[in-house]
Amino acid sequence: MPYFDAASAAPLHPVARQALLASLDEGWADPARLYREGRRARLLLDAAREAAAEAVGCRPDELVFTPSGTRAVHAGISGALAGRRRVGNRLVVSAVEHSSVLHAGEALAAAGGTVTEVPVGRSGAVDADSFTAALAVAGTALACLQSANHEVGTEQPVAEIAEACRAASVPLLVDAAQSLGWGPVPEGWSLLAASAHKWGGPAGVGLLAVRKGVRFAPQGPTDERESGRAPGFENLPAIVAAAASLRAVRAEAAAEGARLRGLVDRIRARVPELVPDVEVVGDPVRRLPHLVTFSCLYVDGETLLSELDREGFSVSSGSSCTSSTLTPSHVLRAMGVLSEGNVRVSLPSGTTEEDVDRFLAVLPGVVAGVRERLGAPGAVVSAPAPSGSLVVDSLGKRCPIPVIELAKVIGDVPVGGTVTVLSDDAAARLDIPAWCEMRGQEYVGEETSPAGGTAYVVRRAS
């Protein structure tokens, strides 16, 4: 069964498995003890730290292992902010950061701090000039920027932002979880966080690097382990496996990255040809080699993923239709792209051409079947209504029904006429304007509806 969700968790690398099994026998003792078993464990821990530091591009004494990538992010942000509390309590982040960064920002705001989210363009990349301007505001203590986006694969201008941070004397924390297995992060960062299960290491291991000279004050109870930045007994077998797999995937990255990029290019090109009304999102060039995301009009994301799973393909989604909150992914929302029927394909190492070809063969029928069950409109348009305007009541109906009902009646008004869609689904605010852009119609705007929810007004342009 092809597993196409490596961006969530990559399959355990064979080298990680071997290192994990070996270190279960050799690395069970306390590395802080001076007897023989403890010294052996310490040697394994030191070797793992040196290997990970080499891959990160830092000194071994600048890197600590944490219980997860999320914990690394939280410890990095809280420690850096505390270390620079005399400067201020303002945090600058991009609008598409991982939820771990945004949650840390929420905690800062709840404690009286300030968080500034820098917007991104439709490709998902932050504008370097806008980020630089945000850094210039007095009281800025820390900036955070991911190296590459976890949902659409777009690479961020880390080198430019790092230079801007240096000029503004603001430390930069880079979340490198998605990219570290593919290569080093550009120089200039002050702190870096990553997670082993993203590159084929075991779950439950993160890493945090803090450059010498960066003011840093660990928060919460500390002990003598991991420089006081990650208290508690180290999971040494998992750490050894994480470091070994990072070294292994880096050695394979150039060749495997080029091969997977070719497969992703095929998906990016073929999906819009095979499936009508599809938007491929993310930067087509500056992106991770193994990840592609696209959204399908008139499709319920949860059903689409379930049907693909039934056909043997494991993929993920940022659609509101697949979450309990019924709100679209904050990444897709920040980009202003279509969210309904969203599919993220992230290929693990070893994915074959045959797997991709079968996915492309299966996808059109799956999408068509879901659309048919939801009553999506065909190509036939109705005769224009004399009134020149219609109101569609979609209150209480969820993604993608409001857009489907809009598409069904747009042909019922003359060119220049309007359709007003009443909806209380948060996804409509994103998907209706995206539908207009895809179908060449004019999105007029939104207003509060006396009947409840929001009224979205669309003018027929063609």
C-alpha positions in Angstrom: 0.0 0.0 0.0 1.7 3.3 -1.1 2.2 5.6 1.9 2.1 9.2 0.6 2.3 11.1 3.9 6.0 11.4 4.7 5.6 15.0 5.7 3.6 13.8 8.7 5.9 11.0 9.6 8.5 9.3 7.4 8.8 5.5 7.6 11.6 4.3 9.8 14.8 4.3 7.8 16.6 0.9 7.8 19.7 2.5 9.3 17.5 3.9 12.2 16.2 0.4 12.8 19.6 -1.1 12.9 21.0 1.6 15.2 17.9 1.4 17.5 18.2 -2.4 18.0 22.0 -2.2 18.6 21.8 0.6 21.1 19.0 -1.1 23.0 21.8 -3.6 24.1 24.6 -1.0 24.4 22.9 2.2 25.5 20.5 1.3 28.3 22.6 2.7 31.2 22.7 6.2 32.6 25.2 8.3 30.5 25.8 10.5 33.6 27.4 7.7 35.6 31.1 6.9 35.7 31.0 3.1 35.7 31.7 1.1 32.6 28.1 0.8 31.4 27.5 4.5 31.9 30.7 5.4 30.1 29.6 3.3 27.1 26.2 5.1 27.1 28.0 8.4 27.2 30.1 7.5 24.2 27.0 6.7 22.2 25.3 9.9 23.3 28.3 12.0 22.4 28.7 10.4 19.0 25.0 10.9 18.2 25.4 14.6 19.2 28.4 15.1 17.0 26.7 13.4 14.0 23.5 15.6 14.5 25.6 18.8 15.0 27.5 18.1 11.8 24.2 17.7 9.8 22.8 20.9 11.4 26.0 22.9 11.0 26.7 23.8 14.6 29.0 22.8 17.4 28.1 19.7 19.4 27.9 21.7 22.6 25.3 24.0 20.9 22.8 21.1 20.3 20.6 19.3 22.8 18.1 16.4 22.2 14.5 17.0 23.3 11.5 14.6 23.6 9.9 16.0 20.4 10.2 18.6 17.7 7.3 20.5 19.3 9.1 20.5 22.6 12.2 21.8 20.8 10.2 24.7 19.3 8.5 25.6 22.6 11.8 25.4 24.6 13.6 27.4 22.0 11.0 30.2 21.8 10.4 30.5 25.6 14.1 30.4 26.4 15.1 33.0 23.8 12.3 35.3 24.8 13.2 35.0 28.5 16.9 35.6 27.7 15.9 38.8 25.9 13.2 40.1 28.2 15.0 43.4 28.7 14.7 44.0 25.0 11.0 43.4 24.9 8.3 40.7 24.6 7.4 40.9 20.9 7.6 37.9 18.6 7.6 38.0 14.8 6.5 34.9 12.9 5.2 34.1 9.4 1.5 33.4 9.0 2.2 29.8 7.8 4.4 28.6 10.7 3.8 25.1 12.2 1.1 25.1 14.9 3.8 24.5 17.5 5.2 28.0 16.8 1.7 29.6 16.7 0.8 27.9 20.0 3.9 29.3 21.6 2.9 32.7 20.3 -0.6 32.3 21.8 1.1 31.6 25.2 3.2 34.7 24.8 0.1 36.8 24.0 -1.8 35.4 27.0 1.1 36.5 29.2 1.0 40.0 27.9 3.4 39.8 25.0 2.8 40.7 21.4 2.9 38.5 18.3 3.1 39.8 14.8 2.2 37.5 11.9 3.8 38.5 8.6 1.5 37.6 5.7 2.5 35.4 2.7 1.7 35.4 -1.0 -0.3 32.8 -2.9 2.8 30.6 -3.2 3.1 30.4 0.6 6.4 32.3 0.8 6.8 35.2 3.1 7.8 38.6 1.7 11.3 39.5 2.9 10.6 43.2 2.9 7.5 42.8 5.0 9.3 40.6 7.4 12.2 43.1 7.6 9.8 45.9 8.4 8.2 43.9 11.2 11.7 43.3 12.7 12.2 47.1 12.9 9.4 47.6 15.5 10.8 48.4 18.9 10.7 45.6 21.5 11.2 42.7 19.0 12.9 40.0 21.0 12.7 37.0 18.6 11.7 36.1 15.0 10.6 32.6 13.8 10.6 31.3 10.3 10.3 27.8 9.0 12.8 26.6 6.4 10.0 25.0 4.3 6.3 24.8 4.7 4.9 21.5 6.0 1.6 21.7 4.0 2.6 23.0 0.6 6.3 22.5 0.5 7.3 26.1 -0.3 10.8 27.0 0.8 11.1 30.3 2.7 13.8 32.9 2.1 15.8 32.0 5.2 19.1 33.5 4.0 17.5 36.9 3.3 15.5 36.9 6.6 18.6 35.8 8.6 20.5 38.8 7.2 17.7 41.1 8.0 17.6 39.7 11.6 21.3 40.2 11.9 21.0 43.8 10.8 18.2 44.3 13.3 20.0 42.5 16.1 17.1 40.1 16.5 17.8 36.3 16.9 16.1 34.0 14.3 14.7 30.6 15.2 14.3 28.3 12.2 11.9 25.4 12.3 13.8 23.0 10.0 11.6 20.0 10.7 10.6 19.4 7.1 13.8 20.3 5.4 16.7 19.1 7.6 16.8 15.6 6.0 17.2 17.2 2.6 20.1 19.5 3.4 21.5 22.1 5.8 19.7 25.3 6.5 21.3 28.5 5.2 23.7 30.2 7.6 22.7 33.1 9.8 20.1 31.5 12.1 20.5 31.8 15.9 18.3 28.8 17.0 17.1 25.8 15.1 14.6 23.1 15.9 13.8 19.8 14.1 12.1 16.4 14.6 13.5 13.0 13.9 10.3 11.3 12.7 10.2 13.7 9.7 13.5 12.3 8.3 13.0 8.6 9.0 14.2 8.5 12.6 12.0 7.2 15.5 9.3 9.4 17.0 9.9 11.1 20.3 13.2 12.7 19.4 13.7 16.4 18.6 16.7 18.6 18.5 17.3 22.2 19.5 20.5 24.1 18.5 21.3 27.4 20.2 24.3 29.3 18.9 26.9 30.5 21.3 26.3 34.1 22.2 22.5 33.9 22.0 20.9 35.0 25.2 18.9 32.0 26.4 17.3 31.3 29.7 15.6 27.8 29.9 12.1 28.0 31.4 10.6 25.6 33.9 12.4 23.1 36.1 15.8 22.1 34.9 18.4 19.5 35.8 22.0 18.7 34.8 21.0 16.9 31.6 21.2 18.4 28.1 22.6 21.6 29.3 19.5 22.2 31.4 17.4 22.7 28.3 15.7 19.3 28.1 15.4 17.8 31.6 14.9 14.1 32.2 16.6 10.8 31.3 17.6 10.7 27.6 16.0 8.2 25.4 19.4 7.1 24.2 18.5 4.3 21.8 16.1 6.6 20.0 18.6 9.4 20.0 21.3 7.2 18.5 18.8 6.0 15.8 17.8 9.5 15.0 21.3 10.7 14.5 22.3 7.6 12.5 19.3 8.0 10.2 19.9 11.7 9.7 23.4 11.0 8.5 22.1 8.3 6.2 19.3 10.3 4.6 21.7 13.2 4.1 24.0 10.9 2.2 21.1 9.9 -0.1 19.5 13.3 -0.3 21.0 14.5 -3.6 20.1 11.5 -5.7 16.8 10.6 -4.0 15.7 14.2 -3.9 16.3 14.6 -7.7 14.4 11.3 -8.3 11.4 12.3 -6.1 11.3 15.8 -7.6 10.8 14.2 -11.0 7.8 12.2 -9.7 6.3 15.2 -8.0 6.7 17.2 -11.2 4.7 14.5 -12.9 1.9 14.8 -10.4 1.9 18.6 -10.6 1.6 18.5 -14.4 -0.8 15.6 -14.7 -3.4 16.2 -12.0 -4.8 19.4 -13.6 -4.9 17.6 -17.0 -6.7 14.5 -15.6 -9.0 16.2 -13.1 -11.0 19.3 -14.0 -11.3 22.2 -11.6 -8.1 21.6 -9.6 -5.7 24.2 -8.2 -2.1 23.1 -7.5 -0.8 25.2 -4.7 2.7 26.1 -3.4 5.8 27.4 -5.2 6.4 25.3 -8.4 10.2 25.8 -8.1 11.3 26.8 -4.6 9.9 23.8 -2.8 10.7 20.6 -1.1 11.5 17.8 -3.6 9.0 15.3 -2.3 5.8 17.2 -1.6 2.9 18.5 -3.7 -0.5 19.9 -2.7 -3.6 20.4 -4.7 -7.3 21.2 -4.1 -10.3 20.0 -6.0 -13.5 22.0 -6.4 -16.8 20.5 -5.3 -15.2 17.7 -3.2 -15.6 16.8 0.4 -12.0 16.4 1.7 -12.9 13.7 4.2 -14.7 11.5 1.7 -11.9 12.0 -0.8 -9.2 10.9 1.6 -11.3 7.9 2.6 -11.9 6.9 -1.0 -8.1 7.2 -1.7 -7.4 5.1 1.3 -9.9 2.5 0.0 -7.9 2.5 -3.2 -4.7 1.9 -1.2 -3.2 5.4 -0.9 -2.4 7.2 2.3 -2.5 11.0 1.9 -3.4 13.9 4.1 -5.4 17.1 3.8 -5.7 20.7 5.0 -9.4 20.9 4.1 -11.8 22.0 6.8 -13.9 19.0 5.7 -11.5 16.7 7.4 -11.2 18.4 10.8 -13.4 18.6 13.8 -13.1 22.4 13.9 -14.7 22.9 10.4 -12.1 25.6 9.6 -9.6 25.4 6.8 -5.9 25.0 7.4 -4.3 28.2 8.6 -1.7 27.8 5.9 -4.2 27.6 3.0 -6.2 30.5 4.6 -3.0 32.7 4.8 -2.2 31.9 1.2 -5.8 32.7 0.0 -6.1 29.5 -2.0 -8.8 27.0 -2.4 -9.2 24.7 0.6 -12.0 22.3 -0.3 -10.9 18.9 -1.5 -7.3 19.6 -0.5 -4.8 16.7 -0.9 -1.2 16.7 0.3 1.0 14.1 -1.3 4.4 13.7 0.3 6.5 10.9 -1.1 8.8 8.9 1.2 12.2 7.7 -0.1 11.9 4.6 -2.3 8.5 5.6 -3.8 8.3 4.0 -7.3 7.2 5.4 -10.6 4.6 2.6 -10.6 3.1 3.9 -7.4 2.8 7.4 -8.8 1.3 6.2 -12.1 -1.3 4.1 -10.3 -2.2 7.1 -8.1 -2.7 9.2 -11.2 -4.8 6.5 -12.8 -7.0 6.2 -9.7 -7.5 9.8 -8.7 -9.8 11.0 -11.6 -12.4 8.3 -10.9 -12.3 8.9 -7.2 -12.8 12.7 -7.5 -15.6 12.2 -10.1 -17.3 9.7 -7.8 -17.2 12.1 -4.8 -18.5 15.0 -7.0 -21.3 12.9 -8.3 -22.5 11.9 -4.8 -22.4 15.5 -3.7 -24.4 16.7 -6.7 -21.6 18.9 -8.2 -22.7 20.8 -11.3 -21.9 19.8 -14.8 -21.0 22.0 -17.8 -24.7 22.8 -18.7 -25.8 26.3 -17.8 -29.4 27.4 -17.3 -31.3 30.3 -19.0 -30.7 33.6 -17.2 -33.3 34.6 -14.6 -35.1 37.9 -15.4 -34.4 39.4 -12.0 -30.6 39.4 -12.4 -30.0 38.3 -8.9 -30.4 35.2 -6.8 -29.9 34.3 -3.1 -28.6 30.8 -2.1 -29.3 29.8 1.4 -26.5 27.5 2.5 -26.7 28.1 6.2 -25.9 25.0 8.2 -24.3 23.4 5.2 -20.6 22.6 5.2 -17.7 22.6 2.7 -18.0 22.0 -0.2 -21.8 22.4 -0.4 -21.9 26.3 -0.4 -19.6 26.4 -3.4 -21.4 23.6 -5.2 -24.8 25.5 -4.8 -23.1 28.7 -6.1 -21.8 26.9 -9.2 -25.2 25.4 -9.9 -27.0 28.7 -10.1 -24.4 31.1 -11.5 -25.7 30.4 -15.0 -29.2 31.4 -13.8 -28.4 35.1 -13.7 -27.3 37.2 -16.7 -23.8 38.5 -17.2 -23.6 41.3 -14.7 -26.1 39.7 -12.4 -25.3 38.6 -8.8 -25.6 35.5 -6.7 -25.5 36.0 -2.9 -24.5 32.9 -0.9 -25.6 32.8 2.7 -23.2 30.6 4.7 -22.0 30.1 8.3 -19.2 27.8 7.3 -15.7 29.4 7.9 -14.3 27.7 4.7 -16.7 29.7 2.5 -14.7 32.9 3.2 -11.8 31.2 1.5 -13.4 28.9 -1.0 -15.9 31.3 -2.6 -13.3 33.9 -3.7 -11.0 31.1 -4.8 -13.8 29.6 -6.9 -14.4 33.0 -8.5 -10.7 33.3 -9.5 -10.7 29.8 -10.9 -13.9 30.2 -12.9 -13.4 33.8 -14.1 -16.2 35.3 -12.0 -16.1 38.5 -9.9 -16.1 38.3 -6.2 -17.8 41.4 -4.9 -17.3 41.0 -1.2 -19.1 39.9 2.0 -21.5 41.4 4.5 -23.3 40.3 7.6 -26.5 38.5 6.8 -29.7 39.3 8.8 -30.6 35.7 8.5 -27.3 34.7 10.2 -23.9 33.8 9.0 -22.3 35.8 6.2 -23.6 36.9 2.8 -21.0 36.4 0.0 -21.8 38.3 -3.2 -20.6 37.1 -6.6 -21.2 38.9 -9.9 -21.4 36.8 -13.1 -18.6 38.0 -15.4 -18.9 35.5 -18.2 
